[in-house]
Amino acid sequence: MRRWLVVVRLDTRVELAQVRLGLGLGLLGGMRLLWTLV
């Protein structure tokens, strides 16, 4: 049971990291678009 909980925690951490990366890349892309428009 403990191992399963650890695996679930690791999965959630990986998912959060991916979400953060996606948001960061999206923000960078938006900034670049704004800079090119301006």
C-alpha positions in Angstrom: 0.0 0.0 0.0 2.8 2.4 0.9 4.5 1.8 -2.4 1.3 2.4 -4.3 0.8 5.8 -2.5 4.4 6.8 -3.3 3.8 5.9 -7.0 0.6 8.0 -7.0 2.4 10.9 -5.5 5.2 10.7 -8.1 2.6 10.6 -10.9 0.9 13.7 -9.5 4.2 15.5 -9.2 5.1 14.6 -12.8 1.6 15.8 -14.0 2.1 19.1 -12.1 5.5 19.6 -13.6 4.1 19.0 -17.1 1.3 21.5 -16.4 3.8 24.1 -15.2 6.0 23.5 -18.3 2.9 23.8 -20.5 1.8 27.1 -18.9 5.4 28.5 -19.0 5.8 27.7 -22.7 2.3 29.1 -23.4 3.2 32.3 -21.6 6.5 32.6 -23.5 4.7 32.0 -26.8 2.1 34.7 -26.0 4.9 37.1 -25.0 6.7 36.5 -28.3 3.4 37.0 -30.3 2.8 40.3 -28.4 6.4 41.4 -29.1 6.1 40.6 -32.8 2.7 42.4 -33.1 4.2 45.4 -31.3 
